[in-house]
């Protein structure tokens, strides 16, 4: 999912830090909280359309408007990102819930506070037209990236049909390569992402068997902070969410300007960026509220955290299933007005 929509090389590379707000517009904060900004936020994420609001908030000066000093770094490798978080050179990170459940179990603690996007058709399973049900996957060879969000998607879908990964023969290919292998006719089934899903539908011998359009809650991206940062600097977390909200307002009110802000980051045209939003809808803070729920009435994020951790344990990636209690904090999005 993370790089499936990228159609050209980005000019940012791992290790390139961008100071938010330096060249942005110095307009007053338009919504929410203004922090004192005494402690810098050091954020990292990969190249992905779902993260565009984080970049727009920097380009437009929204972080600075809310009293924050934010530096973001584009690091494509999630292992490098989390190692940096563990080492303390980062205090914030963006990725998927299933990734957070795995890293939490491995001792790299973080607290998810804000949802960014959902895969609502951006990821899926493509299959030969002779395969029309999930049950027919039993005994089939499936191209899927081992230890990835794609493998988690496959396991989740199989479990809903009383099957497991043991019922299929897995060929380890990256999600992009899996889509290419299917298009070339080398495999009958592949777990992949866009644009390979659309290409499968155009293939006379293939189709999309199932996609996250049917399961829009299982692959979602979030911003998490180091636990110590959340505890010691709640005002900065509140202000960060307010800056994100301003970026989302710009995306809706002036998409041409917003998309221009992320042209270099994504390496995509405005039309390409707009097209991705159908399969990867960006979340408002109110959508995060619904997904997070409350501590008394937990939302879907808690279930996905636990179910994905159960999957990672089943394949030997982690030794124990961590509790989501201290890994998710719904209070920040719920207190946002």
N, C-alpha and C positions, 0 to 999 in steps of 0.2 A: 504493500500500500504506500509506503513512504515516498517512493520516487516514481511511481507508476505514471504520473501525469506529466513529468518533466520531459519536454520535447527538445530542449537545447541545453548546452552546458551552462552552468551558472558561473558568474565571475567570482563568487565567493568560494573559498576553500577552507578546509579544516585549519583552525588556528588563526583565522583572520577575525579579529575582534572589531566590532563597530560600536562606537559610543553613541548611545541614543540621544537625540535632541540637539546635537551640536549644530547641525545644519537645518534643523526643522523649524517650522513656523513658530514664532514666539507668541502664540495667542493664549488667552486665559483658558484654564481648565474648563471644559464644557459640561462635565458631570462628575458626581461622586467626590471621593476623598482626596485631600491634598496632604501629603506626608512631609516630614521635615527632611527626608532624603539624606540622613547622615550616613547610612550604610549603603554602599553600592550594591546593586543587584547584578550578578554575573550569570547570564542566561545562555544556554546552548540548545540548539536544535538542528535538524537536518534540512535539506531542501525539500519542501513539501507545500503544496497549495494551501493545506489546512492551517499553516502557520503564518499566512500572509499578514494577518492583523497584528502580529507581534512586530513585524518589520515596519508596517505602516505607522504604528504608534511611535516608532523611532524616527522615521522620516519626517513625520508631521510635528514632532516635538511634544507629543502628548505625554510621554513619560516625564519630561522636564516640567511640563505644565502642572503636573500633579506632584511636583516636589521630589522626583526620583532621579537617581543617577543609575542608568541602566546600560550595561555593556552586553551585547549579544555576540555569540560566536557560532558560526555554521560548522558543525562537526558531523559528518555523514555517518561515521561508525558509532553505533550505540555503545559498544564496549568502551571506546575512548571517552565518550560523553560521561558515562557513569563512573569510570575510573577518576575522571576529573572532579566529579561531584564528591566522590568518596575522599579524594585527596584534599578537598576544600578550595580548589581553584575555581570552582563553580558553586553557586548556592541556589540555582534554579535550572530546570531542565524541562523539555517538552517531548513527550512520546506517548505511546499507547498504554491502556490499562493493563493489558496482558504483559507488557514489558515491565511495568512497575511491579506487578505481582512477583515476577521472576527475580528481579533485582532486589526487592525487599527480602525475599527468602534467602538471598545470597549475602545478606548483611549490609547492602547499600540502601540505607533508609532515606525515604523522602515522603513528603505529604502532598497529595494531589489536592488542588484548591480551585481549579478553573478548567472547564471543558472548552475545547477549541473547535472541534469538528467531529463528524461521524462519517464512516463509510456507508453510504446508502445506495450501493450499486457500483462502488469503485473497486471492490474485490469480489471474487467469485470462483466457481468451479465450472470449467468448460469441458464439454464431453462430446464424443461422437454421437451422431443423431440416433444411433441404435440404442443408446443409453438414455432412457427417459425418466428414470426415478433414481433417487439416492440409494435405494435398496439394491439396485443393479450395479452399484460400485463394488459390491462384495466380490473379491477375487481379481479385481481389475488392477492394472499397473497405473499409478498416479504420480505425475511429476509434481513435486512440491518441495519448497525450501525447508530443510530440516531446522528445527529450533526457531522458526520464524512465526510472525503473525499469521502467515498463510497456512502453516501447519496447524496452528491453533484454530483457525477457521474451519479447516477440514475436520479436525477432531470434534469440534462443536456440532457441525452439521451431521456428522455420522452418529454422534451420541443421540441426537433427536430422532434417529431412525433405528435405534437399538443396534448400532454397529460401533466399531472402534477402529483405531488405526491398524490393529492387528488383522482386520478383515480386508485390508488392501495391501498391495505391494508398492512401496514407496521408492521413487527415484529422486535423489536429491539434486534439485536444480534451483537456482535463484528464481524468484517469481517471474521476472522478465524472461529468463531463458525457458522457463516452463511454458509460458505463453507462446514463445517462438517455436518450441519443440512441437506443441500441439498444432500450430499453424502449418508446420512442415510435414505433419502426418506421422511424426516419430512416436507419439504417444496418443492414446485414446482419451485420456483424462488429464487435466492439469489444473492446479490451483494458481491463479494469477490475478492480475489487476488490469485496469484500463491502461492503454487502449486495446489490450488483447481480448477483453471481453467483447467489445464492439466488433473486432475483427472476426471473432468466432461466430458471431451472429451473421456475418457476411459470408462465412465459409459454407458452401453447399453441403459439406459433410459434418458440420459441427453446430453447436448451439451452447448457450449458457444454461447449464443444468440448474444452478442456484447461485444467487448473488446476495450481497449484503443489503440489497434493496428490500429483501424479505426479513433480514435480521439487522436492522440499523443500530442496534444497541451494543453489538459485541466488539466492534472495532472503532474505538473513539480515541481522540488525542486530547491530552491534558497538560497543563502546566503544574509542576510540583516544585516545592521548595525544600531545602534542607530542614529537618525538624527543628534544629536550633534557631534557624532564621524565623520560622513561623512563630515560635514561642517568644523570641526576643524582639521581633520587629513586625508585629501584626499591622501596624499602620502602613508600612511599606507594601504589604500584601494587599491591603484594601486599595491603596492608591494604584497599584499595578492593575488591578481589575478595572478600576475606573478608567485608566488610560486605554486598556483593551476595549472597553465599551465605546470610547470615543472613536477608536479605529473602526469598529464595526458600524458605527453611525456613518462614517465617511464612505465605507464600502457601499452602503445602501443609498446614501444621498448623492454621492458623486463617484460612481464606480470608475469612470475614466481617470480621474485623478488618483484614486486608490490603486488601480491596476498599474498606472505609470510608476508609482512608488516601488512596486515589487517587480518591475520588468527585469532588472538586472539580477535580482535574487532568484527569480524563477526561470529566467531565460525564455519567457513565453510572451506571445502577443496578448493584447487585451481580449480578443475573441477567444483565444485558447483558455485563458484564465476564467472567463465567464462560463465557458462550456463545462469546465470541471466542477463548477458549483452545483450542478444537478446531481452528480454522483458523490460529491464530497461537500455537502452543505456546511457552511460555517455556522457556529453556534453563537447566539446571543447569550448574555448572562442569565436571562430568564430560562433559557433552555438548559443551561447548566443546573439551575435550581431544581428543575424537574428531575434531571438525571441523578443528581446527588441526593435529593431528598433531605432528610434531617437525621440527626443522631438518633432521635426517637423513632422515626419512620424512614429508614434507609432507602435510597433510590437504587436504580438498576446498577450503578457503578459498583456497589458492594457485592452484588451477585456475580458480576462479570470478573471482578478481582479474584473472588474465591474459586469460581469455576475455571478460570484460566490457570490459577495456581495448582488446582487439582490436576489439570492436564499436564503442566510442567513436571509435577511430581510423578505422574504415571509414566512418563518417558525418561525419567531419571535425571532431568535437568536440575531439580531441586530436591532436597531431602525431606522438607517439611512444608506444610501449607501455612503461610503466615496469616495472621488476622488482619483484616482491613481496617480495624478500629483506629489504629494510630497511623495508618498510611493514607487516610482520606479525611479531609476536614471540610464539611459542608457549610460551616458557619460563615465563611467569607462571602460566598455567593448569595447566601440567604440574607445577609445583613446589607447587601448592596441595594441602593435605592436610586 
